[in-house]
Structure formats: C-alpha cells, structure tokens
Amino acid sequence: SFPPATHEIKDLEKPEFPRQGVVLHGYLGSRTDLSKKFYFVPLLSKDLSHSIQIVSSAKSHGGRQHPAHEILKSLSSNTPVVITGLLKVREPAASKDLGDVKKIKTQEVELWEVQPLNEFPKDIIITPDTVFHPENRHLQIRQDKKLRDAFDFRAKAATICRDVFSKDLGFIEIETPLLFKSTPEGAREFIVPTRRKGLAYALPQSPQQFKQILMASGVSKYYQIARCFRDEDLRADRQPEFTQLDLEVAFAGSEDVMTCIEVLIRKLWQDLLEIQLPSPLPRMTYEQAMSKFGSDKPDIRLGMSIYRVDHLLPAQLISMISDVSQPVVEVMLFQLGAMDSDPKATRAFINGFMESANANDFKDNPDGAPGIFVYNTKQPLQGLGPFGFEAAEEIERLLEPEPGDLVVLQARKNAPFSGGSTPLGNLRLAIHKAAVTQGLVPAPKGFEPLWITDFPLFSPTSATEPGQGGGAGLASTHHPFTSPKSTEDVDLLLTDPSKVVGEHYDLVMNGIELGGGSRRVHNAEMQRFIMEKVLKMTPERLSEFSHLLEVLRAGCPPHAGIALGFDRLIAVMLGRESVRDVIAFPKNGKGEDMLVRSPGVMSENVLKTYHLKLQDE
C-alpha cells in the first residue's frame, strides 16, 4: 500500500502555498548529481504535464543519514514513486521546460521519503529521440504528448456531443446491441461463431437497423456514441473497429437532422478551436460537386474548379487526348504562383510528376491520358497551340491563366456521374499534393464545411464493394433504407431506378467525409419493393430483413438520421493525417494490434468448440 497524494503537482505552481509537508505521486525524471551527497531530480506529474524539482541530500540538517537519499540513487528514470517531503520556496528557475513538460519554477521539495511503486527496466531507453514501434504502443503514448493531448481533446469533444444532444436538443442516449446478425447492408461483416452448431452473430456495421426500430418504438430522438465494425480494406481513414456519433429523429426529414448537426459542429469548433463556422453551412448537390470538383467530397479550399469544354475544342485536339467516341472533355487551371510565374519551372515540375509512380493511373486511364499545357506568353498562342486560335481565346477568357500556370484537359465517357470521383478530380488532388510536398504552393489552411446532397439512390455494382448482393447490377449508394427524394423519384423506381435521387446528405470538411445520413424508407411495402424488385435481392437475402419489415409495418413514423465518423471528426479537427493518431489502440494496415498480437490463431480446441473447420486454400 502507499499513502494518498496531498497535492497534484500541477497545482503547486500557485505561489500562495506555504512551507509544508507534502505527499506527491508521479514519475522520476533524469537525476542530476551535484555530488555524492546532493542530488536534484524532477518529479513528473501523473499525467506527465508538469514537474517539480526534488532536492535530496545524504544527511539531514541534524546530521543524521537520510535512507531516502540512497534509495533515490538506486532508482531509474521513469520509475513511478511516492515522494514525501517539505514543500518550500525556491529562487525562480531560469531553466527551460523539459520538452512538453512544464516546470514548477517557484517551489521545490526537500526529500524526506521515497517509495518506489514499481521498477523501470534498464533495457527500455526513453529519450526525446526514441522511436517506439507499434508493439510498444504504451511507450509511444507515454513519450508522445501529442497523442495524450489528442485523447484529452477527444474526451472533451465527446462530452460536448452528449451535452448538445442530451441537454440542448432533447435526445436520449440509448445503447444498441453489439451481437447482431448478418444482413447485407453494404459492407463486409465480422462474424462471431457460437457454440450452437451453425449459428453465428455478426458485429454491427452500424446501429442502423436498431435505431430505425427505436423510431417505431415511440422514441422520438435517439443518439449514441457507438462502436461499429466493418471487414474492409484499410486506409489511413479506416479501421476495422471504429466509433461513430449516431442519431435518428422521428417525424423528421433531412432538414431537421442537418440543423441538429450544424448546431453540434459549430459548438465543437467554437468551444475547442475557437473558430466560428458559417451558419448555415453551405450546400452543394452531388451533380454540382462532381461537375465542379470531380469529387463527392471536395476540398473547396483548393479552388481549381473544373469546366466542361468539349464544345469549345477542335476535334483534332480531342482525338489527341482520347479514343472515346464523343467524350466529355473537362479542363482545370492549376496556379503555381509560388514559382514566380516561371513557365520553365512549371514544366520541370509537371514533367517530374508525370514521370513518377503517382501518375501511373492517370497515364494508363483507358479514357485517355491528361493533356497538360503550360501557359507561356513567349510561345505561340501562349503555349495553347493545339487548341487553335478560337478555342485558346475561349480558354483564356474562361480560366484567366497567368504565365507559368497549368492548363489540364481530361476526357471521360459521356455518361452520368457515378462513384466518388472523376479522373480529373483525382488528378486535381494529386497535382496539388505534389506541389505542396515540393513547397511550390502552401498547404491549405482553415476549415471549409460543406453539405453534399441529392446523391443517386443507386449506383452500379462493383467488384470491390459487395453491395446488397442483388441481381440487378445496382447497389444502394448509401444503404437500402434510404428514401427516394420526391414523388417523381418514387415513380422512377418503376421505370428507371438508375436515375432516382435519394434524400441522402453527407457532411464534408476539407475534402474528408465526416459522415452521412438520409431520410429513411418508413413504409414496409416500399422497403420490400426496393429490396425485391429494384435491387432484386434473393428471397433468402430478403428474409434477413424480415424483422425490419415487420417493424415498419407497425405504423412506423417518417424518420431521418445521420452518423458521423467520430475518429475522423477528431482527426480533422486536430489536423492529423490518420485516424490512428487519435485512437488509443489502433489496428495497422493488416487489421492487427501489434501490442496485444490480435487477431490470434484459433487452436484445435477452439475450432471444435465452435464447430469450425479450416479449409485448405
């Protein structure tokens, strides 16, 4: 056992503390030996944010030996200890803080007793330059104040979310089950076998179906900070298990939900970042976003708008950049003002980019590689010779280029937008990233929120996305519970489902999707029609949603909701590249936790218990 602390170290920087005995908890820092009989050692606070100097001498003022002096000498840095001593005033120290640790410079502690609470092994070396691997995540966290600060920030954000929804907006926080069943919502699931032969749970992709069930249960406003699971290919912004802020509102449509989220987002940015976001948040339809920026989650801070120009271009130029019959040709301007409008430097930059591996997908585009021109007033038609006189003049009027700017053309098939981006939209991001990396343009700053609305209700199926497993060649863009937007869209379900617009909305910040939501189908017959007749789900697949259809049949009111990726929200607010930087124990790109070594290998006994058998590959 050990005595409780009388004070927190961070509180001792207040000058009004009198000379008194104190008991402090914390970690030892690096000891400074003035002699064999006199040591200084910093004591770091429990949260590693502050330190106070401990003064140890071999003998007391009465000349007696101090056992604590020898004990202190035997202890390593980073040892957790209890220090008992005399708090007294010192001359204000001129020394700097210990990295991220703030020194208490007006007080020090004369050591009376030291009690080590554990040992710190000598084979673990912690210095400011030590780089710990994921296998030592606990040491990464201990050493990196940015990680600990991110966890603190995350906790404060969660508190604000709960305050806004519970206190200000009248929502009820309700937990939903983690042991669910497999249903084809759109993503791959994790299966949890049971000891009952042939039966298994599935971990929820989201609380989607349960929150809709709550809407039919007399709950008018639901929310939770929910754990979700998806067996997907991992990227910087994806984890197999993640947290989302989930909500649903009965007797409501998209405007009600978007209003609630705007209240929250403005509160988070104001309270935690002291930044005032616009009210209301700007909006853009899916068609507008794809046309203007080539992305359904555009980073509008970059500018670089895209324009359709095939009607302006000579046929010969179009045939030079694409073999597609009657393609759509789009153009964008990339301004390289940081290069002092030097066309030669611009040419060197873009040649280097196009020769790099980052450009392979663009050069191999089956619709044609991009046509890239450097605007140069010293060349015929300012470097736009292939455009011809009339087209070059129109492009100049449209883009207003300056010497050294890039004019980029890209062709694509003349077909409705689908998916999340166009080739030129992807090229826009790649060129900008390369220019930022080389210091040619500044990295974008600030926050630009944006609602994207009016997505297609259905998208063509893809080999990489399982969709709902129907036979129509279509999958729900969001999920199969999203409602058509208007009566005209309901009519299109019968004649041309690919043209149906859904009442689906995404919240985007700086080119990152923070979350998405929709008004839901609340009528059981319409839900059955979409699944059975439009998506052409098999009877077996349809039966997996029988519980939801039964719930909707019982007088379920209209309802709408949204889910924000909480990990991603925190990463964006803090400007972190990856959600792994705001999660205490993230998985790596293979879905592994290297600290605890999960997932683990199943033994023969475990396989037998759960009636499982491994197949040979």
C-alpha positions in Angstrom: 0.0 0.0 0.0 1.0 3.6 -0.4 -0.2 6.9 1.1 -2.6 9.1 -0.9 -1.2 12.3 -2.5 -1.9 15.5 -0.6 -1.5 17.7 -3.8 -1.4 17.4 -7.5 2.0 18.6 -8.9 0.4 20.9 -11.4 -1.4 22.8 -8.6 1.9 23.6 -6.9 2.8 26.4 -9.3 0.5 28.7 -7.4 2.7 30.9 -5.3 0.4 31.0 -2.2 1.4 27.5 -1.0 3.0 27.8 2.5 6.0 25.8 3.6 4.5 22.4 4.4 4.9 18.7 4.3 3.5 17.1 1.1 3.0 13.7 -0.4 3.2 13.6 -4.2 2.7 10.8 -6.8 4.5 10.8 -10.2 7.4 9.5 -12.3 11.1 10.2 -11.7 13.0 12.2 -14.3 16.7 12.2 -15.0 18.7 12.8 -11.9 21.4 15.5 -11.7 24.2 14.7 -9.2 26.0 17.8 -7.8 28.0 15.4 -5.6 27.6 12.1 -4.0 25.8 13.8 -1.2 23.5 16.1 -3.1 21.0 15.3 -6.0 18.4 17.1 -8.0 15.7 15.1 -9.7 12.5 16.2 -11.4 9.3 14.5 -10.4 6.8 14.4 -13.3 3.1 14.6 -12.6 0.9 11.6 -13.1 -0.3 12.9 -16.5 3.3 13.9 -17.5 2.3 17.5 -17.9 4.2 19.2 -15.1 7.3 18.6 -13.0 8.7 19.8 -9.7 12.3 19.7 -8.5 13.1 17.2 -5.7 16.2 18.1 -3.7 17.9 15.1 -1.9 20.9 15.3 0.5 22.7 12.5 2.2 22.2 14.0 5.6 19.5 15.9 7.3 20.0 19.3 8.9 20.6 17.5 12.2 23.4 15.5 10.7 21.6 12.1 10.5 21.8 9.9 7.5 18.9 10.0 5.0 17.9 6.5 3.9 15.8 8.1 1.1 19.0 9.5 -0.5 20.4 6.1 -1.2 17.0 4.7 -2.3 16.7 7.6 -4.8 20.1 6.9 -6.2 19.1 3.3 -6.9 16.0 4.2 -8.9 15.9 4.6 -12.7 14.2 7.4 -14.6 10.5 6.8 -15.4 10.0 4.8 -12.1 6.6 5.5 -10.5 7.1 6.7 -7.0 5.6 8.3 -3.9 7.6 11.3 -2.7 7.2 12.7 0.8 9.0 15.9 1.7 8.9 19.5 2.6 7.5 22.0 0.0 9.4 25.2 0.1 10.0 28.3 -2.0 13.0 28.4 -4.3 14.5 31.1 -6.5 12.6 31.3 -9.7 14.4 29.0 -12.2 15.7 30.3 -15.4 15.9 26.8 -16.9 13.7 25.8 -19.8 10.8 23.3 -19.5 11.5 19.7 -20.1 10.3 19.4 -23.6 6.5 19.3 -23.3 6.7 19.1 -19.5 6.1 22.4 -17.7 8.4 23.0 -14.8 7.2 24.4 -11.4 9.9 27.1 -11.1 8.9 28.8 -7.8 8.7 25.8 -5.5 10.8 22.7 -4.8 10.5 19.7 -2.4 13.1 18.7 0.1 13.1 14.9 0.1 12.1 13.0 3.3 11.0 9.7 1.9 10.7 7.9 -1.5 8.7 4.8 -2.1 9.1 3.1 -5.5 5.8 1.6 -6.7 7.3 -0.5 -9.4 10.6 -0.9 -11.3 11.5 0.6 -14.6 13.8 -1.8 -16.5 17.2 -0.6 -17.7 16.8 -2.3 -21.1 14.0 0.2 -22.0 15.6 3.5 -23.0 13.4 6.6 -23.4 14.8 9.8 -24.8 13.2 12.6 -26.8 14.6 11.0 -30.0 13.5 7.4 -29.2 11.1 6.0 -31.8 8.9 3.2 -30.5 7.2 0.7 -32.8 3.5 -0.3 -32.6 4.5 -3.3 -30.5 5.2 -0.7 -27.7 2.1 1.4 -28.1 2.1 2.0 -24.3 5.6 3.6 -24.6 4.5 5.6 -27.7 1.7 7.1 -25.7 3.9 7.8 -22.6 6.5 9.5 -24.7 4.3 11.4 -27.2 2.4 14.3 -25.6 0.5 14.9 -28.9 -1.1 11.5 -28.6 -2.1 12.1 -25.0 -3.4 15.6 -25.9 -5.4 14.0 -28.7 -7.1 11.6 -26.3 -7.9 14.5 -24.0 -9.3 16.6 -26.9 -11.4 13.5 -28.0 -12.8 13.2 -24.5 -13.8 16.8 -24.4 -15.4 16.5 -27.8 -17.5 13.5 -26.6 -18.7 15.5 -23.6 -19.8 18.4 -25.8 -21.6 15.9 -28.1 -23.5 14.5 -25.1 -24.3 17.9 -23.7 -25.6 19.2 -27.0 -27.8 16.2 -27.7 -29.0 15.3 -24.2 -29.3 18.8 -22.7 -29.8 21.2 -25.5 -31.7 19.2 -28.2 -33.6 16.7 -26.0 -32.2 13.4 -27.4 -32.0 10.2 -25.4 -28.7 8.2 -25.4 -29.6 4.5 -25.9 -27.1 1.7 -26.3 -27.8 -0.9 -29.0 -26.5 -4.5 -29.2 -23.1 -5.4 -30.4 -24.1 -9.0 -31.1 -26.4 -8.7 -34.1 -26.9 -10.9 -37.1 -25.6 -10.9 -40.7 -27.6 -8.6 -43.0 -26.5 -7.3 -46.4 -26.3 -3.6 -45.7 -23.4 -2.9 -48.0 -20.1 -3.7 -46.1 -18.4 -6.9 -45.2 -19.1 -8.0 -41.6 -17.2 -9.7 -38.8 -18.8 -13.0 -37.8 -18.9 -14.2 -34.2 -19.4 -18.0 -34.0 -21.4 -19.5 -31.2 -21.3 -22.9 -29.5 -24.6 -23.7 -31.1 -23.7 -25.5 -34.3 -24.3 -23.5 -37.5 -25.3 -20.3 -35.6 -23.3 -17.1 -35.5 -23.7 -13.4 -34.6 -22.4 -10.6 -36.7 -20.8 -7.4 -35.3 -22.9 -4.4 -36.4 -21.6 -2.3 -39.3 -23.6 0.5 -37.6 -26.7 0.7 -35.3 -28.8 1.5 -38.4 -31.5 -1.1 -38.1 -31.8 -0.8 -34.3 -32.2 2.9 -34.4 -34.9 2.6 -37.0 -36.6 0.1 -34.8 -36.4 2.6 -32.0 -38.2 5.1 -34.2 -41.1 2.7 -34.4 -41.0 2.1 -30.6 -42.1 5.6 -29.5 -38.6 7.0 -29.1 -38.6 10.4 -30.9 -34.9 11.4 -30.6 -32.1 8.8 -30.2 -28.3 9.1 -30.2 -25.3 7.2 -29.0 -21.5 7.2 -29.4 -21.4 3.7 -30.9 -18.8 1.1 -31.7 -19.0 -0.2 -35.3 -17.2 -3.0 -37.2 -16.5 -3.4 -40.9 -14.3 -6.0 -42.5 -12.9 -3.7 -45.2 -9.6 -2.9 -46.9 -7.9 -0.5 -44.6 -6.7 3.0 -45.5 -5.5 6.0 -43.5 -9.1 6.9 -42.6 -10.4 3.4 -42.0 -10.2 1.0 -39.1 -11.9 -2.4 -38.7 -13.5 -1.2 -35.5 -14.4 2.5 -35.2 -16.6 4.9 -33.3 -19.4 6.9 -34.8 -21.8 9.5 -33.4 -25.1 8.1 -34.4 -28.6 9.7 -34.2 -32.1 9.3 -35.5 -35.2 11.6 -35.3 -38.8 10.5 -35.7 -41.4 12.6 -37.6 -38.5 14.3 -39.3 -36.8 14.8 -42.6 -33.3 15.8 -43.8 -33.6 19.5 -42.8 -34.3 18.6 -39.1 -31.2 16.3 -38.9 -28.9 18.7 -40.7 -30.0 21.5 -38.4 -29.1 19.4 -35.3 -25.7 18.5 -36.8 -24.9 22.1 -37.6 -25.7 23.1 -34.0 -23.2 20.5 -32.8 -20.5 21.2 -35.4 -20.5 24.9 -34.7 -20.4 24.2 -30.9 -17.4 21.8 -31.3 -15.4 24.2 -33.4 -16.2 27.2 -31.3 -15.5 25.6 -27.9 -12.5 23.5 -28.8 -10.8 25.5 -31.6 -12.2 29.0 -31.0 -13.3 29.0 -34.7 -16.7 30.2 -35.9 -18.1 28.2 -38.7 -20.7 29.7 -41.1 -24.4 29.5 -40.4 -26.0 27.9 -42.2 -23.3 25.6 -43.7 -23.0 25.8 -47.5 -24.6 23.1 -49.6 -23.8 21.6 -53.0 -25.6 18.7 -54.8 -23.7 15.6 -55.9 -24.0 16.6 -59.5 -22.6 20.1 -58.8 -19.7 18.6 -56.7 -18.8 16.1 -59.3 -19.0 18.6 -62.2 -17.1 21.4 -60.4 -14.5 19.5 -58.4 -14.6 15.9 -59.7 -15.3 14.6 -56.2 -18.3 13.9 -54.0 -16.3 15.1 -51.0 -14.5 18.2 -52.5 -11.8 20.2 -50.7 -13.1 23.6 -51.8 -10.1 25.3 -50.2 -8.0 24.3 -53.2 -10.1 26.2 -55.8 -9.1 24.7 -59.1 -12.7 24.5 -60.5 -13.4 22.1 -63.4 -15.3 23.2 -66.5 -16.7 21.2 -69.4 -15.2 22.4 -72.7 -15.6 19.7 -75.3 -17.9 22.0 -77.2 -15.1 24.6 -77.5 -12.3 22.3 -78.6 -11.3 21.3 -82.1 -12.0 17.6 -83.0 -8.3 17.1 -83.7 -7.3 18.1 -80.1 -10.0 15.8 -78.6 -8.7 12.9 -80.7 -5.2 13.5 -79.4 -6.2 13.0 -75.8 -8.8 10.3 -76.1 -10.0 7.4 -78.3 -13.5 7.6 -76.7 -16.3 8.4 -79.1 -17.9 11.8 -78.3 -16.3 12.1 -74.9 -16.9 14.7 -72.2 -13.7 16.8 -72.0 -13.1 18.9 -68.9 -10.4 21.5 -68.1 -9.0 22.9 -64.9 -6.4 25.6 -64.1 -3.6 25.0 -61.6 -2.0 28.2 -60.4 1.7 28.0 -59.4 2.1 31.5 -58.1 4.8 30.4 -55.6 7.1 29.7 -58.7 7.1 33.4 -59.7 5.2 32.6 -62.9 8.2 30.8 -64.4 6.9 28.5 -67.2 10.2 26.6 -67.3 9.9 25.7 -63.6 6.3 24.7 -64.1 7.3 22.4 -67.0 10.0 20.8 -64.8 7.5 20.2 -62.0 4.8 18.7 -64.1 7.3 16.5 -66.1 8.7 15.2 -62.8 5.2 14.5 -61.6 4.1 12.7 -64.7 7.3 10.5 -64.7 6.6 9.5 -61.1 4.7 6.4 -59.9 1.9 8.7 -58.6 1.0 9.5 -62.2 0.7 5.9 -63.5 -3.1 5.6 -63.0 -3.6 8.8 -64.9 -1.3 7.8 -67.8 -3.0 4.4 -68.0 -6.5 5.8 -67.9 -8.5 3.9 -70.6 -10.4 7.1 -71.5 -7.1 8.8 -72.3 -4.2 10.4 -70.5 -4.5 14.0 -69.5 -3.4 16.8 -71.9 -1.3 19.2 -69.9 -0.2 22.6 -71.2 2.0 25.3 -69.5 0.7 28.8 -70.1 3.6 30.8 -71.6 3.2 34.2 -73.2 6.5 33.8 -75.1 5.1 30.9 -77.1 2.6 30.9 -80.0 -0.9 31.1 -78.6 0.6 31.3 -75.1 1.5 27.6 -75.2 -2.0 26.6 -76.2 -1.2 26.0 -79.8 -3.1 22.6 -80.2 -6.3 24.4 -79.1 -6.3 26.7 -82.2 -6.9 30.4 -82.1 -10.6 30.4 -81.2 -10.5 27.7 -78.5 -7.4 29.2 -77.0 -9.1 32.5 -76.7 -12.2 30.9 -75.1 -10.0 29.0 -72.6 -8.1 32.2 -71.7 -11.4 34.0 -71.2 -12.7 31.1 -69.0 -9.7 30.4 -66.9 -7.8 33.7 -66.9 -4.4 32.0 -66.7 -1.1 33.7 -65.7 2.3 32.8 -67.1 3.5 29.6 -65.5 0.0 28.2 -64.8 -1.0 24.7 -65.8 -4.0 24.1 -68.1 -5.1 20.5 -67.8 -7.5 18.7 -70.1 -9.0 15.3 -69.4 -11.6 13.2 -71.3 -14.1 10.8 -69.9 -17.1 8.8 -71.2 -20.3 10.8 -71.8 -22.2 9.0 -69.0 -23.9 10.0 -65.8 -21.7 10.5 -62.8 -21.3 7.5 -60.5 -18.9 6.7 -57.7 -17.0 9.2 -55.6 -14.7 10.9 -58.1 -13.7 11.5 -61.8 -10.2 11.1 -63.3 -9.7 14.8 -63.4 -10.9 15.2 -59.8 -8.3 12.7 -58.7 -5.6 14.4 -60.8 -6.6 17.8 -59.2 -5.8 16.4 -55.8 -2.6 14.5 -56.9 -1.0 17.5 -58.6 -1.9 19.8 -55.7 -0.4 17.3 -53.2 2.8 17.0 -55.2 3.1 20.8 -55.4 2.6 21.2 -51.7 5.2 18.4 -51.0 7.8 20.3 -53.1 7.0 23.6 -51.4 5.7 25.1 -54.6 2.3 26.1 -53.1 1.3 26.5 -49.5 -0.7 23.7 -47.8 -4.3 24.7 -47.5 -5.4 26.1 -44.1 -8.6 26.6 -42.2 -11.9 24.7 -42.3 -14.4 24.7 -45.1 -17.5 22.6 -44.2 -20.0 21.6 -46.9 -23.1 19.6 -47.2 -23.3 17.3 -50.3 -26.9 16.4 -51.1 -29.1 14.6 -53.7 -26.9 11.6 -54.3 -28.1 8.9 -56.7 -30.1 6.4 -54.8 -28.4 3.5 -56.6 -25.0 3.0 -58.1 -23.6 0.3 -60.5 -22.3 -2.7 -58.5 -18.5 -3.0 -58.3 -16.2 -5.9 -57.7 -14.7 -4.2 -54.6 -18.0 -3.4 -52.9 -20.4 -6.3 -52.1 -23.5 -4.1 -52.0 -26.6 -5.9 -51.1 -25.9 -9.0 -53.3 -28.9 -8.4 -55.6 -29.1 -9.4 -59.2 -30.0 -6.0 -60.7 -26.4 -4.8 -61.3 -27.3 -2.0 -58.9 -26.4 -1.4 -55.2 -27.6 1.2 -52.8 -25.3 4.2 -52.8 -25.8 4.8 -49.1 -27.7 1.8 -47.8 -31.0 0.1 -48.8 -33.0 2.1 -46.2 -32.6 5.5 -47.9 -35.7 7.1 -49.2 -36.3 8.5 -52.7 -36.3 12.3 -52.5 -39.5 13.2 -54.3 -42.7 11.7 -55.7 -41.0 11.9 -59.2 -38.2 9.8 -57.8 -40.7 7.3 -56.4 -42.2 7.0 -59.9 -38.7 6.4 -61.4 -38.3 3.3 -59.2 -40.7 1.7 -61.6 -39.2 2.9 -64.9 -35.5 3.9 -64.4 -34.0 3.2 -61.0 -30.6 4.4 -62.0 -32.0 8.0 -62.3 -33.6 8.1 -58.8 -32.2 10.7 -56.5 -32.1 9.8 -52.8 -32.7 12.1 -49.8 -29.1 11.4 -48.7 -26.7 14.0 -47.4 -23.0 13.9 -46.5 -21.1 16.4 -44.3 -17.7 17.1 -45.8 -14.9 19.1 -44.3 -11.7 19.9 -46.2 -12.2 17.1 -48.6 -13.0 14.5 -46.0 -16.4 12.9 -45.4 -17.2 13.4 -41.8 -20.5 11.4 -42.0 -23.6 10.7 -44.0 -27.3 10.4 -43.4 -30.7 10.2 -45.0 -34.4 10.2 -44.7 -35.4 6.6 -44.4 -38.0 4.5 -46.0 -40.6 4.1 -43.3 -43.2 2.2 -45.3 -42.8 -1.6 -45.3 -44.2 -2.1 -48.8 -41.9 0.4 -50.3 -38.9 -1.0 -48.5 -39.9 -4.5 -49.7 -40.3 -3.2 -53.3 -36.8 -1.6 -53.3 -35.2 -4.7 -52.0 -37.1 -7.2 -54.0 -38.0 -5.5 -57.3 -35.3 -2.8 -57.7 -32.2 -4.4 -56.1 -33.5 -7.9 -57.0 -32.4 -9.4 -53.7 -33.0 -13.2 -53.4 -35.8 -14.4 -51.1 -33.1 -15.7 -48.7 -31.4 -12.2 -48.6 -34.8 -10.5 -48.2 -35.7 -12.8 -45.3 -32.7 -11.4 -43.4 -34.6 -8.1 -43.2 -37.9 -9.6 -42.1 -37.6 -8.2 -38.6 -37.2 -4.6 -40.0 -40.1 -5.0 -42.4 -42.3 -6.2 -39.6 -41.3 -3.2 -37.5 -42.0 -0.7 -40.4 -45.4 -2.4 -40.9 -46.4 -1.5 -37.3 -47.2 2.2 -38.0 -43.6 3.4 -38.1 -43.5 7.2 -38.4 -41.3 9.1 -41.0 -37.8 9.4 -39.7 -34.3 10.5 -40.7 -30.8 10.3 -39.2 -27.1 10.5 -39.7 -23.8 9.0 -38.4 -20.6 11.0 -38.1 -17.3 9.1 -38.0 -16.1 10.3 -34.6 -12.5 9.2 -35.1 -12.3 11.0 -38.4 -14.0 14.1 -36.9 -11.3 14.4 -34.2 -8.5 13.8 -36.7 -9.8 16.6 -38.9 -10.2 19.0 -36.0 -6.7 18.3 -34.9 -5.2 18.3 -38.4 -3.9 14.7 -38.1 -3.3 12.7 -41.3 -4.7 9.4 -39.9 -7.4 8.3 -37.5 -4.7 6.1 -35.9 -3.3 9.3 -34.4 -6.5 9.9 -32.3 -7.2 6.3 -31.3 -5.5 4.8 -28.2 -5.0 1.3 -29.6 -5.5 1.3 -33.4 -5.1 -1.6 -35.8 -2.4 -1.4 -38.5 -3.0 -1.8 -42.3 -3.5 -5.5 -41.9 -6.1 -5.1 -39.2 -3.6 -6.2 -36.5 -3.0 -4.9 -33.0 0.8 -5.4 -32.7 0.8 -4.7 -28.9 -1.6 -7.5 -27.9 -0.9 -9.5 -31.0 -4.5 -9.8 -32.3 -6.1 -11.4 -34.2 -4.9 -14.7 -32.7 -4.6 -18.1 -34.1 -7.5 -20.5 -33.2 -6.5 -23.7 -31.6 -8.0 -27.1 -32.5 -10.0 -27.0 -29.2 -11.4 -23.6 -30.1 -12.3 -24.7 -33.6 -14.0 -27.8 -32.2 -15.9 -25.8 -29.5 -17.4 -23.5 -32.2 -18.0 -26.2 -34.8 -15.5 -24.7 -37.2 -13.1 -26.3 -39.7 -10.3 -24.6 -41.6 -10.4 -25.0 -45.4 -7.3 -25.7 -47.4 -6.5 -22.8 -49.8 
